């Protein structure tokens, strides 16, 4: 047990909170638990959403870091770095982003990465509208 911000937390939570790794996933899942985070009977959907949640997927930021592609720029707008957040929420030329933002407004969900990758309704919209392998 450790004292963190005047709260006693388990060693595992303290390690997760203070780790230099996993910062993207930590935004989505800030608390350590043994609970299954995302599960679906469609294996392709489960894998796709899990990759997006982990930030380890075929977006150009990750592919450029792995030296698979030369540029980390978005193939749709060609101006911004294609991160998971850009891919799902920020690209001005992406039909996927438009669908996700429309669904967020419809379901009264704040459009941020934490909400869209944990809300089942938005996850369904994302999966239905992805037009490339992730």
Secondary structure, DSSP 8 states (H G I E B T S, - for coil): -EEETTEEE-HHHHHHHH-SS-HHHHHH--S--SS-----SSHHHHHHHHHHHHT-SSSHHHHHHTTSSS--B-TTTSSSB--HHIIIII-TT-HHHHHHHHHHHHHT---SHHHHTT-HHHHHHHHHH--S--
